[in-house]
Amino acid sequence: MPDQKQADAPKRIQGASSEFVRDINRRIVLNLIRTRHPISRADLARLSGLQRSTVSLIVEQLIAEHWVLEGPTGRLPRGRRPTFLRLNDERVIIAVDIRPVQTTVAVADANGRFLSQEIMATSADPDVLMRSLTQSVERLIGGSRKKKVEGVGISVPGRYDHSADRLVFAPNLKWQDVDIRNPIARATGLEVTVENAANACVLAAVWFDRMEECRNLVVVTISEGIGTGVWANGRLVRGLNGMAGEFGHVPLDPNGPPCGCGGNGCWEVFGSNRAALRYYRESGVEPGDMTFLDLLGRADQGDKRAAKALETMARYVGRGTRMVVAGLAPERIIIVGDLTRSWHRFGPVIESEVQAQVLPGGCVPKVIPAYEDGMARLRGTVALVLQKDFGTLAL
């Protein structure tokens, strides 16, 4: 047995292996090419702080792996002309966005550009949707034979428990304990990653909207329900069983309307698109099959009841956002959803409510509308798949 002196001796700290350091340097270079391309080797060395010889070795490896391509040469007053580098857009990702009404399946390159897509109705039966979804993914893979498919990323309007590999909370889908990942993984042989829709929007903001320098932000997605994705201290927050960020199901009024989660008066029953349509109906108008976009159009055409319904929705969006400000103190709050098309109506009301909540010593976070044509979730799934190669480094 070890003597007491050995037992009391401090444990030796394990240093980083050379392989670990090489992996970090590789990801630094790859992310710089992703965010700054076209870029020369000399600029990579300058921005990364790495030796030029180290950068050259990494770049040659990335070219050999077909991650990076060499492009045109630049011009300098004298000396050797630099060769510019860019990501290989022949490496693609299958991006899937499941929503309560419709599901979108798309092919995107590593730069987040979408090349093709299919749209299908979201069946109330998860087994039916999974069969249709698998067939769609296989079709798009078949149409991308000349390209290297990196994997499949899936966004879901609910919470996905990664340890159990199950969708565990999706009140607007009315699904429970559904295996989304494995059927597609078995059918395609590809790596499949599933993430909550709001978390996917966080990744889209950090990866593609140049938010990487912001270490504390919250994305609020507003559609049929309300979701929140949290980026704290430069990392995505999932919480126990993937349930972090469910502010949409915190009651604003316990005596309010019933919510799909089984509770009453949750934030999303007051601040969602469905809530705005309910306010319009309660004003004495029968909206029929009207959509939220139709309601925005009526308000723009001078319908005062539609405008009032949207104002009420905006007020509750702002009041709910107060919880986010008080609980997380983010630097920025990004609002994602169709309501951003009428930001002139929603923005001033939401910002006023948020400013009213800031505590002494706190700062007012910037509230930013995401004008993204409904693609933030899909772009987030692209980032989700690429993380295995690019890592989560904030550059």
Secondary structure, 3 states (H helix, E strand, C coil): CCCHHHHHCCCCCCCCCHHHHHHHHHHHHHHHHHHHCCEEHHHHHHHHCCCHHHHHHHHHHHHHCCCEEEEEECCCCCCCCCEEEEECCCEEEEEEEECCCEEEEEEEECCCCEEEEEEEECCCCHHHHHHHHHHHHHHHHHCCCCCEEEEEEEEECCEEECCCCEEEEECCCCECCECCHHHHHHHHCCCEEEEEHHHHHHHHHHHHCCCCCCCCEEEEEECCCEEEEEEECCEEECCHHHCCCCHHHCECCCCCCECCCCCECEHHHHHCHHHHHHHHHHCCCCCCCCCHHHHHHHHHCCCHHHHHHHHHHHHHHHHHHHHHHHHHCCCEEEEEEHHHHHHHHHHHHHHHHHHCCCCCCCCCCEEEEECCCCCHHHHHHHHHHHHHHHCCCCC
